Amino acid sequence: MANVPVLLFLVFLSLSPGGNLIMGNEQKSWCVAKPSSDQATLLANLNYACSQVDCRVLQKGCPCSYPDNLMNHASIAMNLYYQSRGRNHWNCDFRASGLITITDPSYGNCIYA
């Protein structure tokens, strides 16, 4: 039997907090509310997301409480939900009112996870 060179390919793999397999070069993403979302949708998204994840970062005096408006709070809550569920695109749908971005929406001391 002839000597046959064997090539090994090493790929960095890890598991996300949600248990999903991630390639080592996967780009970070965040979920925010679409700017065209109406107030009722934003409120429904905020209420749903905060019923599923800890939204204490939105309480008065916390870094993400300002600006105190529905668009901001819904976006933060939607992102908390999205991140906690493994960053799957379907976890940012929110009845077509969510938007996945690769631009970090963090501001000031409010750091999007």
C-alpha positions as CSV (number, residue, x, y, z in Angstrom):
1,M,0.0,0.0,0.0
2,A,1.4,3.4,-1.0
3,N,1.9,6.2,1.4
4,V,-1.0,8.6,1.1
5,P,-0.7,12.0,2.6
6,V,-3.5,12.8,5.0
7,L,-4.7,16.3,5.5
8,L,-6.3,17.3,8.7
9,F,-8.6,20.3,9.0
10,L,-9.1,21.8,12.4
11,V,-12.1,23.9,12.9
12,F,-12.8,25.8,16.1
13,L,-16.3,24.8,17.3
14,S,-18.0,25.8,20.5
15,L,-21.5,25.8,21.9
16,S,-23.4,29.0,22.5
17,P,-25.2,29.5,25.8
18,G,-28.4,28.3,24.1
19,G,-26.6,25.0,23.1
20,N,-26.3,25.8,19.4
21,L,-23.1,24.9,17.6
22,I,-21.1,28.0,16.6
23,M,-18.2,28.2,14.1
24,G,-15.3,30.1,15.5
25,N,-15.6,32.9,13.1
26,E,-19.4,33.6,13.6
27,Q,-20.2,37.2,13.7
28,K,-22.0,38.7,16.7
29,S,-25.6,39.9,16.0
30,W,-28.3,41.7,17.9
31,C,-32.1,42.0,17.7
32,V,-33.8,45.4,17.7
33,A,-37.3,46.6,16.9
34,K,-37.9,47.8,13.4
35,P,-38.2,51.6,13.3
36,S,-41.5,51.2,11.4
37,S,-43.1,49.3,14.3
38,D,-46.2,50.8,15.8
39,Q,-46.6,51.5,19.5
40,A,-49.0,48.6,20.1
41,T,-46.5,46.1,18.6
42,L,-43.6,47.5,20.5
43,L,-45.6,47.2,23.8
44,A,-46.6,43.6,22.9
45,N,-43.0,42.8,22.2
46,L,-41.8,44.4,25.4
47,N,-44.4,42.6,27.5
48,Y,-43.7,39.2,25.8
49,A,-39.9,39.4,26.0
50,C,-39.9,40.5,29.6
51,S,-42.3,37.7,30.5
52,Q,-39.6,35.3,29.2
53,V,-36.3,37.0,30.3
54,D,-35.0,39.2,33.1
55,C,-35.6,42.8,32.0
56,R,-34.3,44.5,35.2
57,V,-31.8,46.5,33.1
58,L,-34.8,48.6,32.0
59,Q,-35.7,49.7,35.6
60,K,-35.3,53.4,36.5
61,G,-31.7,54.1,37.5
62,C,-30.3,51.2,35.4
63,P,-28.0,51.9,32.5
64,C,-30.6,51.0,29.8
65,S,-33.6,52.8,31.3
66,Y,-32.7,56.0,29.3
67,P,-34.0,57.0,26.9
68,D,-37.3,56.1,28.4
69,N,-39.3,55.4,25.3
70,L,-41.0,52.3,23.9
71,M,-38.7,51.8,20.9
72,N,-35.6,51.7,23.1
73,H,-37.1,49.5,25.8
74,A,-38.7,47.1,23.3
75,S,-35.4,46.8,21.4
76,I,-33.5,46.0,24.6
77,A,-36.1,43.4,25.7
78,M,-36.2,41.8,22.2
79,N,-32.5,41.5,22.2
80,L,-32.4,39.9,25.6
81,Y,-34.9,37.4,24.4
82,Y,-33.0,36.8,21.1
83,Q,-29.6,36.3,22.9
84,S,-31.1,34.0,25.5
85,R,-32.6,31.8,22.9
86,G,-29.4,31.2,21.0
87,R,-29.5,34.0,18.4
88,N,-31.7,32.2,15.9
89,H,-33.3,34.4,13.3
90,W,-36.7,33.1,14.3
91,N,-36.1,34.4,17.8
92,C,-36.1,37.9,16.5
93,D,-39.2,37.8,14.3
94,F,-41.7,39.2,16.8
95,R,-44.4,39.0,14.1
96,A,-42.1,40.6,11.5
97,S,-41.3,43.6,13.8
98,G,-37.8,42.5,14.7
99,L,-34.6,43.3,12.9
100,I,-31.3,41.5,13.2
101,T,-28.3,43.8,13.0
102,I,-24.5,43.2,13.1
103,T,-23.9,46.7,14.2
104,D,-23.7,46.8,18.0
105,P,-26.6,49.0,19.3
106,S,-25.0,49.5,22.7
107,Y,-24.8,53.1,23.9
108,G,-23.3,54.9,26.9
109,N,-23.3,52.4,29.8
110,C,-26.1,50.4,28.2
111,I,-24.3,47.3,26.8
112,Y,-26.4,45.0,24.6
113,A,-25.5,41.4,25.5
